[in-house]
Amino acid sequence: MVVTHRRADGSFVAEVNGFPYHITADDPLFPLASALAAGRSLAPDPVMVAPPSAVMPPPEPAITREKLRTILASLGHSQAAVDAAIAAATGGQP
């Protein structure tokens, strides 16, 4: 086990069997991690930054009622059918 850094809450992060492992105060490995870290200058908590691929793009703007009216009318729907569809989709709001 190699203790890599101490977190702000007093817990440790160590490499155990090649994997990162979070050691909290109630973990049986905590005394060992404390002993291994004693007197060492540990690296600060790393700042976690999401990779660019994990950042969600902004949502598409919602379609306006007027745009929906235009689209439905251009598809050949009557004004009454357009009004009924919009009322059904918006809970009766015009």
C-alpha angles and dihedrals in degrees: 000000000000118000106220103180146344118238126225090254091059096256123122136232114213138172108244118181089344095307131101112253128189111221114199127190092263093052116108088230093058096092091050092047090049091051093047091048095046111117093003125117102231125201115259121256107286117244109241113221122181113239114248091253090059095054111100117232116239113274119261112259113261115257113255122234090244092054090048090050090051093048095047092046091049088054089059100258117148120248090249091053091047091050091047092049092049092046090050093048095048100041094256097314111137 
